[in-house]
Amino acid sequence: MKQFVVLFFLIISATLTAQNISEERLPYYEIPEYSETFTAGTVAARMVDALGFRFYWASEGLSEKDLEFQPSEDVRTTAETIDHILELSYIIVNATLKKANGKIDNSNLSYEQKREQTLKNLKTAADILRASDDISQFKIIFGEREVPFWNQINGPIADAIWHCGQLASFRRSSGNAINPKVSHFSGTVKD
């Protein structure tokens, strides 16, 4: 009977630990299911979701060596590229929150915290876009200047996707390639 009680508590403990791990998983381990309807909001959200998925895997499990990698002196390091993507994620989310952009000091954040904040920013933005019937309301605001949502697509979203490709290339060059089970086409991780 004593062994049964111990076994029971071990199983419960393992189950709770597994639940906590999955609940703590950052957004974009896999891309969310696509919407059944095509609207400006669902398409824009899917673009941000794709960015989130690419960033998740391009930035997953980087070592200090990876973060310091710099292909040449006139190119950002991997860590500096992550900083830039974080800045772009603030521009993306601030538009959906209808907030003006300002200088944010992220220098006190660790790589893991910057990564988490970037993913959360993108998830927040995508969720707002997905639920919107009119994405023209989500302007990029710099002080008194408002820029239409169109610039979000060819600006911060496209730029961040570009930089995710750099992260993937940099990490391959520093000897830590992206998980080969990641399928960017389907937005899933193969078993």
C-alpha positions as CSV (number, residue, x, y, z in Angstrom):
1,M,0.0,0.0,0.0
2,K,2.8,2.4,0.9
3,Q,4.4,1.8,-2.6
4,F,1.1,2.5,-4.2
5,V,0.8,5.9,-2.4
6,V,4.4,6.8,-3.3
7,L,3.8,5.8,-7.0
8,F,0.5,7.8,-7.0
9,F,2.2,11.0,-5.8
10,L,5.1,10.5,-8.2
11,I,2.6,10.3,-11.1
12,I,0.7,13.3,-9.9
13,S,3.9,15.3,-9.5
14,A,5.1,14.4,-13.0
15,T,1.7,15.3,-14.4
16,L,1.7,18.7,-12.7
17,T,5.3,19.4,-13.8
18,A,4.5,18.5,-17.4
19,Q,1.5,20.8,-17.3
20,N,3.6,23.7,-15.9
21,I,6.2,23.2,-18.6
22,S,3.5,23.3,-21.4
23,E,1.8,26.3,-19.7
24,E,5.1,28.2,-19.6
25,R,5.9,27.5,-23.2
26,L,6.5,30.7,-25.1
27,P,4.2,31.7,-28.0
28,Y,5.1,30.4,-31.4
29,Y,6.6,27.0,-30.7
30,E,4.2,26.2,-33.5
31,I,2.2,28.6,-35.6
32,P,-1.5,28.8,-34.6
33,E,-4.2,27.2,-36.7
34,Y,-5.2,29.4,-39.6
35,S,-8.5,31.2,-39.7
36,E,-11.4,29.8,-41.7
37,T,-12.0,33.3,-43.1
38,F,-9.8,35.6,-45.1
39,T,-10.0,39.2,-43.9
40,A,-7.4,41.9,-43.8
41,G,-7.1,41.2,-40.0
42,T,-6.6,37.5,-40.3
43,V,-4.1,37.8,-43.2
44,A,-2.1,40.5,-41.3
45,A,-2.2,38.3,-38.1
46,R,-0.9,35.3,-40.1
47,M,2.0,37.4,-41.3
48,V,2.9,38.3,-37.7
49,D,2.3,34.7,-36.6
50,A,4.8,33.6,-39.3
51,L,7.3,36.1,-38.0
52,G,6.8,34.9,-34.5
53,F,7.4,31.3,-35.5
54,R,10.5,32.1,-37.5
55,F,11.8,34.2,-34.6
56,Y,11.1,31.5,-32.0
57,W,13.2,29.0,-33.9
58,A,15.9,31.3,-35.1
59,S,16.5,32.5,-31.5
60,E,15.9,29.2,-29.7
61,G,18.7,27.8,-27.6
62,L,21.5,30.3,-28.5
63,S,24.7,30.0,-26.6
64,E,26.9,32.9,-25.6
65,K,29.2,32.0,-28.6
66,D,26.1,32.3,-30.9
67,L,25.1,35.6,-29.4
68,E,28.6,37.1,-29.8
69,F,28.9,35.9,-33.4
70,Q,29.5,38.6,-36.0
71,P,30.3,37.7,-39.6
72,S,32.3,40.9,-40.1
73,E,33.0,44.1,-38.2
74,D,30.4,46.1,-40.1
75,V,27.6,43.7,-39.3
76,R,25.5,43.4,-36.1
77,T,26.2,40.5,-33.7
78,T,23.5,38.0,-33.2
79,A,22.7,39.6,-29.8
80,E,22.4,43.1,-31.5
81,T,20.2,41.6,-34.2
82,I,17.9,40.2,-31.5
83,D,17.8,43.7,-29.9
84,H,16.8,45.1,-33.2
85,I,14.0,42.6,-33.7
86,L,12.8,43.4,-30.2
87,E,12.6,47.1,-31.2
88,L,10.7,46.2,-34.3
89,S,8.3,44.0,-32.3
90,Y,7.5,47.1,-30.1
91,I,6.6,49.1,-33.3
92,I,4.3,46.3,-34.4
93,V,2.5,45.8,-31.1
94,N,2.3,49.5,-30.3
95,A,0.4,50.1,-33.6
96,T,-2.2,47.5,-32.6
97,L,-2.4,49.0,-29.1
98,K,-2.6,52.5,-30.7
99,K,0.4,53.7,-28.7
100,A,3.1,56.1,-29.7
101,N,6.6,54.7,-30.1
102,G,9.3,55.9,-27.9
103,K,12.7,54.9,-26.8
104,I,12.7,51.7,-24.6
105,D,15.7,50.7,-22.6
106,N,16.1,47.0,-22.9
107,S,19.8,46.9,-21.8
108,N,18.9,45.4,-18.5
109,L,17.2,42.4,-20.0
110,S,18.8,39.1,-20.6
111,Y,18.8,37.3,-24.0
112,E,16.0,35.1,-22.7
113,Q,13.9,38.0,-21.4
114,K,14.4,39.9,-24.8
115,R,13.3,36.8,-26.6
116,E,10.3,36.3,-24.4
117,Q,9.2,39.9,-24.7
118,T,9.6,39.8,-28.5
119,L,7.4,36.7,-28.8
120,K,4.8,38.2,-26.4
121,N,4.7,41.4,-28.4
122,L,4.1,39.6,-31.6
123,K,1.4,37.3,-30.1
124,T,-0.4,40.3,-28.7
125,A,-0.3,42.1,-32.0
126,A,-1.4,39.1,-34.0
127,D,-4.3,38.4,-31.6
128,I,-5.5,42.0,-32.0
129,L,-5.2,42.0,-35.7
130,R,-7.0,38.6,-36.0
131,A,-10.0,40.0,-34.2
132,S,-10.1,43.3,-36.2
133,D,-12.5,44.1,-39.0
134,D,-10.5,47.3,-39.9
135,I,-6.8,47.2,-39.6
136,S,-6.4,50.7,-41.1
137,Q,-6.9,52.0,-37.5
138,F,-3.5,50.5,-36.5
139,K,-1.2,53.3,-37.5
140,I,2.5,53.5,-36.6
141,I,2.8,56.5,-34.4
142,F,6.1,58.4,-34.0
143,G,5.3,61.5,-31.9
144,E,2.8,63.5,-33.9
145,R,3.4,61.6,-37.1
146,E,1.0,58.7,-38.0
147,V,2.0,56.3,-40.7
148,P,-0.6,53.9,-42.3
149,F,-0.7,50.2,-41.6
150,W,0.6,49.6,-45.2
151,N,4.0,50.6,-43.9
152,Q,3.8,48.0,-41.1
153,I,3.9,45.3,-43.8
154,N,6.9,46.5,-45.8
155,G,8.5,48.1,-42.8
156,P,8.8,46.4,-39.3
157,I,7.2,43.1,-40.3
158,A,9.2,42.5,-43.4
159,D,12.4,43.9,-41.7
160,A,12.0,41.5,-38.7
161,I,11.5,38.5,-41.0
162,W,14.6,39.5,-42.9
163,H,16.6,39.7,-39.6
164,C,15.2,36.2,-38.6
165,G,16.9,34.9,-41.7
166,Q,20.1,36.6,-40.5
167,L,19.8,34.9,-37.1
168,A,19.4,31.5,-38.8
169,S,22.4,32.1,-41.0
170,F,24.5,33.5,-38.1
171,R,23.7,30.5,-35.8
172,R,24.5,28.1,-38.6
173,S,27.9,29.8,-39.1
174,S,28.6,29.7,-35.4
175,G,27.9,25.9,-35.4
176,N,24.4,25.8,-33.9
177,A,21.9,25.3,-36.8
178,I,18.2,25.5,-36.3
179,N,16.4,22.3,-35.2
180,P,16.0,20.3,-38.4
181,K,12.6,19.1,-37.4
182,V,11.1,22.7,-37.8
183,S,9.0,23.0,-40.9
184,H,8.6,26.7,-41.9
185,F,6.2,25.7,-44.6
186,S,3.7,24.1,-42.2
187,G,4.6,26.1,-39.1
188,T,5.1,22.9,-37.1
189,V,7.8,20.8,-35.5
190,K,8.0,17.2,-36.8
191,D,8.0,14.4,-34.3
